[in-house]
């Protein structure tokens, strides 16, 4: 029952996780750091479980993740109720995880169509890993490659983001002109977003059936800069079709008959929240207009 979980302690746990320190949580809650520590300790004693690890950054245990999902749901429902009653602030904060390429192309225009009254807290993460942020209770919704709903969430297919293997004309002349693509591309310099990005390797596996590729890998963890690097000839890379179309002749499609499609889904907590429903509708419409 709710009475078994003191709400001031649950809110304190949420503040510690969001602010990433006991001192910062104390400032937000207008209490002392020792009061924050005592509330967390009392909540752990009440539940009989360790809820978070006092590390930098602070990490939730699996039990802590359950309580954070409850705390964030409670906070959202409270915000919605106060807004409907005309009490307190009418602004609702919505935490959303989204992959960088969606963020750089279709996602922000979709959010711009959400009615006023929502404040967005976006966390950028690879589409193969955004679902983990939902599972940990760090966000309420996510654009994710995973169709399988996280426990307590719904999942709706948005569409497919198409990527193409692109390179600059100068890069092609230097690295890819002396041999067929399956032979030359695996040894040519490549651009990858970060160490979670496997799109380039996925494309190479489909092209060559090989498992090991070039050691010259440039890590550029920003979507626009990634495309800039490909256009500058630093390496080849998998570029979203939506961005490639804007670059004209500065980028050449290395394999027009071999696009790589990444299915995207919208997962969100099962909450009867008007604010969250409005965002879901706007995201679905934006995806319909932009994705395949």
HELIX and SHEET records of a PDB file:
HELIX    1   1 UNK A    2  UNK A    4  5                                   3    
HELIX    2   2 UNK A    7  UNK A   19  1                                  13    
HELIX    3   3 UNK A   22  UNK A   29  1                                   8    
HELIX    4   4 UNK A   33  UNK A   47  1                                  15    
HELIX    5   5 UNK A   62  UNK A   85  1                                  24    
HELIX    6   6 UNK A  100  UNK A  104  1                                   5    
HELIX    7   7 UNK A  107  UNK A  111  1                                   5    
HELIX    8   8 UNK A  130  UNK A  135  1                                   6    
HELIX    9   9 UNK A  169  UNK A  171  1                                   3    
HELIX   10  10 UNK A  172  UNK A  176  3                                   5    
HELIX   11  11 UNK A  181  UNK A  184  1                                   4    
HELIX   12  12 UNK A  185  UNK A  187  5                                   3    
HELIX   13  13 UNK A  199  UNK A  208  1                                  10    
HELIX   14  14 UNK A  223  UNK A  232  1                                  10    
HELIX   15  15 UNK A  241  UNK A  244  1                                   4    
HELIX   16  16 UNK A  248  UNK A  250  5                                   3    
HELIX   17  17 UNK A  274  UNK A  290  1                                  17    
SHEET    1   A 2 UNK A  52  UNK A  53  0                                        
SHEET    2   A 2 UNK A  59  UNK A  60 -1                                        
SHEET    1   B 6 UNK A 118  UNK A 124  0                                        
SHEET    2   B 6 UNK A  92  UNK A  98  1                                        
SHEET    3   B 6 UNK A 141  UNK A 144  1                                        
SHEET    4   B 6 UNK A 260  UNK A 269 -1                                        
SHEET    5   B 6 UNK A 153  UNK A 167 -1                                        
SHEET    6   B 6 UNK A 237  UNK A 240 -1                                        
SHEET    1   C 6 UNK A 118  UNK A 124  0                                        
SHEET    2   C 6 UNK A  92  UNK A  98  1                                        
SHEET    3   C 6 UNK A 141  UNK A 144  1                                        
SHEET    4   C 6 UNK A 260  UNK A 269 -1                                        
SHEET    5   C 6 UNK A 153  UNK A 167 -1                                        
SHEET    6   C 6 UNK A 252  UNK A 253 -1                                        
SHEET    1   D 2 UNK A 190  UNK A 192  0                                        
SHEET    2   D 2 UNK A 217  UNK A 219  1                                        
END                                                                             
